Amino acid sequence: MTSSLELAVGLRVESKLPDVGTTIFTVMSALAQQHQAINLSQGFPDYPISERLIALTSEALRAGHNQYAPMAGLLKLREALAAKYERLYRRAYDPVEEITITAGATQGLYTAIAALVHRGDEVVIFEPAYDSYAPAIRLQGATVVRQQLRFPGYGIDWEALKQVISSRTRLIIVNSPNNPGTSVLSSTDLSELAQLTRGSNIMLLSDEVYEHMVYDGATHQSLALREELAARSLVVGSFGKTFHATGWKIGYVLGPQELTREFRRVHQFNVFCVNTPMQHALAGFLEEAAHYEGLQAFFQEKRDLLYRGLAGTRFTPVLAKGSYFLLASYERVSAQPDREFAAWLTRSHGVATIPLSVFHAEGQDRKLLRFCFAKRPETLYAALERLARV
């Protein structure tokens, strides 16, 4: 479907995404700013990044690392990532042929879809879904096949998934820890996925940007853990999420040589390379300290703070298994549609959230809001004080 726009000079523009408007994240953050609300909508921290990481960036700038980096990324950064994945997931990725540094995880996701998906293919995504997946698929001329995650836990319904797999299924996109569902894949889920794709020509794209935010003693079940899955997967990660620097927009993609080769064919023409001094800084930071080892406890403390606080209000929180988001129902407060309620909450009580219906193509409304808890404790306490008055 396309729509046209007649410009003043007589040009006629055919939109490839005529039904796509401004993202809800931009809308809610703008509303939060307008009403001086506490912004728990968009997923970014309000606390500083590591002083050592800042120092390493400054050192790289002063050392003259200010020209183009290699297309695939700085080798020492890819080597540091290879060491991390071997240590955590027992997967030996070749830093030369199987790891690529990207301009954020979203660029990595888009490039992977553009490289692997052809016109007429079908791509399975799970809803509620991160909003960049479907537009990227549609721009390739492929069909989005939407599979609903089971409510209320937002796990995969494997029997239902089997019913939508066809000879045209080219790619399945999984996201764990899940944004916005806050669920995580289990070892059993990995076995189900392996069985489903065994002997097929289906590839996998695994969005794992919240890999270090898994709670209550659980461990992240990366697709890299299983040889059978890793052989058909591109795995996407994010330095911005891991090191609290979302504005840096630096991510990475790991996968077998055959898939990485196709990924880089596209990557070289839509980005080519990524910020050089920051790659030097990230490589040094990874070599010096395993910062990510403390993230589970760091974020669980914030999750528990927000969960306990919301439990004392008229909201009904859902205990997140992963990510740095938490869902809460407002059914005891209002019967309004979630988009209207989220806007009202921002204007009237000064707390901005994201309505969950925007992550469903059909706008499925279960009266749930998504709260980001990657905030300073004082920010969360201030938000809870306002929410207690709702």
Secondary structure, 3 states (H helix, E strand, C coil): CCEEEECCCCCEEEECCCCCCCCHHHHHHHHHHHCCCEECCCCCCCCCCCHHHHHHHHHHHHCCCCCCCCCCCCHHHHHHHHHHHHHHHCCCCCCCCCEEEECCHHHHHHHHHHHHCCCCCEEEEEECCCCCHHHHHHCCCCEEEEEECECCCCECCHHHHHHHCCCCEEEEEEECCCCCCCCCCCHHHHHHHHHHHCCCCCEEEEECCCCCCECCCCCCCCHHHCHHHHCCEEEEEEHHHHCCCHHHCCEEEECCHHHHHHHHHHHHHHCCCCCHHHHHHHHHHHHHCCHHHHHHHHHHHHHHHHHHHHHCCCCEEECCCECCEEEEECCCCCCCCHHHHHHHHHHHHCEECEEHHHHCCCCCCCCEEEEECCCCHHHHHHHHHHHCCC
